[in-house]
Amino acid sequence: MRGRSVERLRRLRWRLTVLFTVMNTLGLVVLAPLLIVLNGTRTDDRVNHELDLVTEAMVRLIRDDNTLGLDQLSRDPLYDRCPSFVVLPGGATSFPPSHSGRVCAPVDQAVLDQVATEAVSSGNRVRADREATNGRDVRMLALPFKDSSQRYAGAVVAWDDTADEAAQHRNLVLTVLASCAVLIAAAALLGYWLSGRAIRPAMAALEQQEGLLADTAHDLRTPVAALRALAEAAAQDPEQRAELLPRTVRLAGRMGDIIDGLLVRARLAAGVEQLSMQLVWLDQLVAGVVEDTPAGSAQVSVVTVPTMVRADPSLVMRAIGNLFSNALRHGRGPNGQAVVTVTVADGRVTVADQGPGVDLARGEEMFERFHSGGGSSGLGLSIVRWVALSHGGDLKVYNGEEGGAIFEFSLPVAAPPDGADR
């Protein structure tokens, strides 16, 4: 299927895919940094809380002892835990440093003295990120304390190793970025699939339009050729006009029925109309189609048994006409003459010829559009099968034992009403 309309639909599909992907990407661009920031903040808050807990606990112990009895610190449960801490004079007074019982991260004494001095001189707690002697990152907190005379006498400095938290945060960042990439790719694929589903009705409408035009050309070809032949015969032999005129009128009416049937099929496919079902004598309908179809030099025999079905007459006439015309074109025997036998009984219409038969290995392919192997448009059998299935029937094809193709078009049999007149 080609054309500007199809190309526009394809471009629309890509635009919808890009729009869907961009919208999801924008959402991820907002959420991913927010998640990263929240994780970093949570990590910082945890470390700061641990440092605050240690320094404030030690300052309370020191304040309770007016003589700065630092030996009381070892009685606290935090003395032997991480984070590590040390009590330093920070340049305010002179007393020996008092370290905690456990060194969780080795830090140079000069770094500790610097942070303690800064806290004592400013009178505020001081936070700092430094590097331990083993090369790992540490966070430090210095909390100054006062003596009994309310003068700053020193500071408690606590520190904790933050390298593991930083590594976890980096891993989280990488995971978030990788997840965003995967989600964006998934969004693109999902957008392509959803946009395809969104434009599928439009594509189906274009296919139906194309099929309707092809079916129209296919179905009108035979009656138009017959109408032309009748007109040429009437023009060449005026004496036959009285005989040919009724047939011409019937063919014109049949062409109108074909067009009506095509329109009905289009409306049925669109879901805006239902089949015009009515009781029909199938044998009479088939005999009329055979009589109105020019057979040329073909040898045609019709065997019918009264059969009533409930069907849409115009569509069934199209289906039978396609089968009969197909047999006339492709059912020629070795002598070049087409021999066609049409049988009607028990809701089944069998059209048999003496041609080369069909390739049964093609299976379902022969019933699809544009897959005819006989040089035709490939629409005839697809139309016939569609009509059969829409009526709850079926179309079967097989080869005869003595050669030739046999097509069996079946419809559900309906009981004739009491007193039905044939």
Secondary structure, 3 states (H helix, E strand, C coil): CCCHHHHHHHHHHHHHHHHHHHHHHHHHHHHHHHHHHHHHHHHHHHHHHHHHHHHHHHHHHHHCCCCCCHHHHHHCHHHHCCCEEEEECCCCCCCCCEECCCCCCCCCHHHHHHHHHHHHHHCCCEEEEEECCCCCEEEEEEEEEECCCCCEEEEEEEEEECHHHHHHHHHHHHHHHHHHHHHHHHHHHHHHHHHHHHHHHHHHHHHHHHHHHHHHHHHHHHHHHHHHHHHHHHHHCHHHHHHHHHHHHHHHHHHHHHHHHHHHHHHHHCCCCCCCCEEEEHHHHHHHHHHHCCCCCCEEEEEECCCEEEECHHHHHHHHHHHHHHHHHHCECCCCCEEEEEEEECCEEEEEECCCCCCHHHHHHHHCCCCCCCCCCCCHHHHHHHHHHHCCCEEEEEECCCCCEEEEEECCECCCCCCCCC
